[in-house]
Amino acid sequence: MNFDFSPEEIQIRETVARFAERELAPLAEWVDAEDELPEGIFKTLGGMGLLGLTLSEEYGGAGGSLMMEVLATEELSRVSPSVALSFGAHLNLCVDNIARNGNERQKAKYLPGLASGDLVGAMALTEPNAGSDAVGIQTSARLDGDHYILNGSKTFITNGPIADVLVVYAKTDKSRGPNGISAFIVEKGFPGFSVSKKLKKVGFRGSPTGELVFEDCRVPAANLLGKENRGVAVMMSGLDFERACFGSVGVGLAQGAFDLALKYSKERFQFGRPIASFQMIQSKLADMYTQMQAARILVYWVTTLAEQGKRVHKEAAAAMLFAGEMCVRVAEEAVQIHGGYGLMLEYPVQRFFRDAKLATIGAGTAEIRRTIIARELLQD
Ligand SMILES: Cc1cc2nc3c(=O)[nH]c(=O)nc-3n(C[C@H](O)[C@H](O)[C@H](O)COP(=O)(O)OP(=O)(O)OC[C@H]3O[C@@H](n4cnc5c(N)ncnc54)[C@H](O)[C@@H]3O)c2cc1C
């Protein structure tokens, strides 16, 4: 497989890397400490063309490749995983989903605002009693004239507290299990929709995570995304690429932690020598680098296959599994290389350590990823 990036992919990687270093790096600690995103970040990312990266030009997009989205996500994650997570929830989970499954009216209505950053996007699937068991959701949607009436609640929703447009999954027919779920485009101003809580987290602080409530929430029937009772098809439509993208958060985050550890190992002296001169530290750095590169190649491989339209369920689950667990290991070793300073809040490496854990939980836990891989292996 050829990983020669196109000139546009190289350019987006360099542009986002430069932006992250210049604009985000000075704010990353503030984002974590204050639990706030940088002011106007969506407008800024929209102005750079990043929020409509994969959209066609008629919707205000750049017509870019999936690989461009993965590279942009990786570069943002290297500096501020929190900004990267909110970016991914907006673009990958909301914008790309509406672009794939929306009708012309829906795309014309929502995509230009989402691409410019005037609107913030989110995707709401998880509920207090339905996480890994996603098709066990209880939020209901009942057709009443030309509106659906939604009732229920969602939790852990990235961008939930600030989102203007949300892709929401609800049961339109509770008797039909997975074949009774539908997807909807919900605007924050729809009557009956509210954000009940902004959740406090140990990692990915700054990226707002919320609980949402639907109380007789009136959603126009025209906002059904895809067909009624075919919500699982909407959910599955971009799943392989979504997993690759989440894997790229892990790769970028690990790179950020690794860069800090490498630098520190050359600056910290013990026994009259830089700690980088000790073989055990060298061994850690070599292992961290090797694991990171392996995960990166897995993520690029799955992205390339997804871009070719191939069905890559187990490959995507494997990439996200490996990248997620690698990211936790690398971030932990990065702290280890910092010794006691690694646990001090003024050293940024602890932020990567706290952020890393989500990489084995979000977008399907490590256990569920293994289940998907094993199921396909055994079916084959
Ligand atoms: C910061 C953050 C952001 C998130 N953003 C979003 C978002 O934007 N939109 C959204 O819809 N959701 C979001 N989520 C939710 C996320 O996808 C879920 O947390 C995840 O799917 C796991 O669900 P759960 O937390 O309910 O854990 P549970 O499903 O309750 O799992 C608990 C434990 O049991 C294990 N387990 C469960 N079932 C099995 C099984 N069959 N076999 C083996 N082990 C099993 C799990 O692996 C885990 O270890 C977010 C979560 C977090 C923490």
The ligand as an SDF file (V2000), in Angstrom:
LIG
                    3D

 53 58  0  0  0  0  0  0  0  0999 V2000
  -15.5780   12.1960   26.9920 C   0  0  0  0  0  0  0  0  0  0  0  0
  -16.6040   11.3580   26.2940 C   0  0  0  0  0  0  0  0  0  0  0  0
  -17.1560   11.8140   25.0890 C   0  0  0  0  0  0  0  0  0  0  0  0
  -18.1530   11.0670   24.4550 C   0  0  0  0  0  0  0  0  0  0  0  0
  -18.7670   11.5840   23.3160 N   0  0  0  0  0  0  0  0  0  0  0  0
  -19.8780   10.9750   22.8290 C   0  0  0  0  0  0  0  0  0  0  0  0
  -20.6490   11.5870   21.7770 C   0  0  0  0  0  0  0  0  0  0  0  0
  -20.2880   12.6540   21.2530 O   0  0  0  0  0  0  0  0  0  0  0  0
  -21.8010   10.9730   21.3850 N   0  0  0  0  0  0  0  0  0  0  0  0
  -22.2400    9.7990   21.9300 C   0  0  0  0  0  0  0  0  0  0  0  0
  -23.2940    9.3120   21.5340 O   0  0  0  0  0  0  0  0  0  0  0  0
  -21.5180    9.1740   22.9130 N   0  0  0  0  0  0  0  0  0  0  0  0
  -20.3590    9.7440   23.3730 C   0  0  0  0  0  0  0  0  0  0  0  0
  -19.6380    9.1330   24.3950 N   0  0  0  0  0  0  0  0  0  0  0  0
  -20.1020    7.8610   24.9440 C   0  0  0  0  0  0  0  0  0  0  0  0
  -19.1920    6.6790   24.6430 C   0  0  0  0  0  0  0  0  0  0  0  0
  -19.3490    6.2770   23.3070 O   0  0  0  0  0  0  0  0  0  0  0  0
  -19.5470    5.5880   25.6630 C   0  0  0  0  0  0  0  0  0  0  0  0
  -19.0340    6.0110   26.9080 O   0  0  0  0  0  0  0  0  0  0  0  0
  -19.0130    4.2380   25.3150 C   0  0  0  0  0  0  0  0  0  0  0  0
  -19.6540    3.7470   24.1580 O   0  0  0  0  0  0  0  0  0  0  0  0
  -19.1810    3.2090   26.4510 C   0  0  0  0  0  0  0  0  0  0  0  0
  -20.4660    3.2240   26.9750 O   0  0  0  0  0  0  0  0  0  0  0  0
  -20.6490    3.3210   28.5870 P   0  0  0  0  0  0  0  0  0  0  0  0
  -19.8260    4.4740   29.0350 O   0  0  0  0  0  0  0  0  0  0  0  0
  -22.1030    3.3760   28.8690 O   0  0  0  0  0  0  0  0  0  0  0  0
  -20.0150    2.0080   29.1600 O   0  0  0  0  0  0  0  0  0  0  0  0
  -20.7390    0.5670   29.3100 P   0  0  0  0  0  0  0  0  0  0  0  0
  -21.3250    0.1730   28.0210 O   0  0  0  0  0  0  0  0  0  0  0  0
  -21.6270    0.5930   30.4880 O   0  0  0  0  0  0  0  0  0  0  0  0
  -19.4950   -0.3640   29.6100 O   0  0  0  0  0  0  0  0  0  0  0  0
  -18.9390   -0.5510   30.9180 C   0  0  0  0  0  0  0  0  0  0  0  0
  -17.8500   -1.6270   30.8090 C   0  0  0  0  0  0  0  0  0  0  0  0
  -18.4590   -2.8710   30.4050 O   0  0  0  0  0  0  0  0  0  0  0  0
  -17.8390   -3.3390   29.2380 C   0  0  0  0  0  0  0  0  0  0  0  0
  -18.8260   -4.0270   28.3950 N   0  0  0  0  0  0  0  0  0  0  0  0
  -20.0630   -3.6180   28.0410 C   0  0  0  0  0  0  0  0  0  0  0  0
  -20.6410   -4.5050   27.2310 N   0  0  0  0  0  0  0  0  0  0  0  0
  -19.7500   -5.5160   27.0570 C   0  0  0  0  0  0  0  0  0  0  0  0
  -19.7390   -6.7250   26.3100 C   0  0  0  0  0  0  0  0  0  0  0  0
  -20.7860   -7.0920   25.5530 N   0  0  0  0  0  0  0  0  0  0  0  0
  -18.6470   -7.5170   26.3720 N   0  0  0  0  0  0  0  0  0  0  0  0
  -17.5730   -7.1570   27.1190 C   0  0  0  0  0  0  0  0  0  0  0  0
  -17.5060   -6.0180   27.8500 N   0  0  0  0  0  0  0  0  0  0  0  0
  -18.5920   -5.2080   27.8080 C   0  0  0  0  0  0  0  0  0  0  0  0
  -17.3000   -2.1040   28.5400 C   0  0  0  0  0  0  0  0  0  0  0  0
  -16.2800   -2.4190   27.6070 O   0  0  0  0  0  0  0  0  0  0  0  0
  -16.8070   -1.3080   29.7340 C   0  0  0  0  0  0  0  0  0  0  0  0
  -15.5550   -1.7630   30.1320 O   0  0  0  0  0  0  0  0  0  0  0  0
  -18.5870    9.8340   25.0020 C   0  0  0  0  0  0  0  0  0  0  0  0
  -17.9810    9.3550   26.1760 C   0  0  0  0  0  0  0  0  0  0  0  0
  -17.0340   10.0940   26.8270 C   0  0  0  0  0  0  0  0  0  0  0  0
  -16.4530    9.5750   28.1160 C   0  0  0  0  0  0  0  0  0  0  0  0
  1  2  1  0
  2  3  1  0
  2 52  2  0
  3  4  2  0
  4  5  1  0
  4 50  1  0
  5  6  2  0
  6  7  1  0
  6 13  1  0
  7  8  2  0
  7  9  1  0
  9 10  1  0
 10 11  2  0
 10 12  1  0
 12 13  2  0
 13 14  1  0
 14 15  1  0
 14 50  1  0
 15 16  1  0
 16 17  1  0
 16 18  1  0
 18 19  1  0
 18 20  1  0
 20 21  1  0
 20 22  1  0
 22 23  1  0
 23 24  1  0
 24 25  2  0
 24 26  1  0
 24 27  1  0
 27 28  1  0
 28 29  2  0
 28 30  1  0
 28 31  1  0
 31 32  1  0
 32 33  1  0
 33 34  1  0
 33 48  1  0
 34 35  1  0
 35 36  1  0
 35 46  1  0
 36 37  1  0
 36 45  1  0
 37 38  2  0
 38 39  1  0
 39 40  1  0
 39 45  2  0
 40 41  1  0
 40 42  2  0
 42 43  1  0
 43 44  2  0
 44 45  1  0
 46 47  1  0
 46 48  1  0
 48 49  1  0
 50 51  2  0
 51 52  1  0
 52 53  1  0
M  END
$$$$
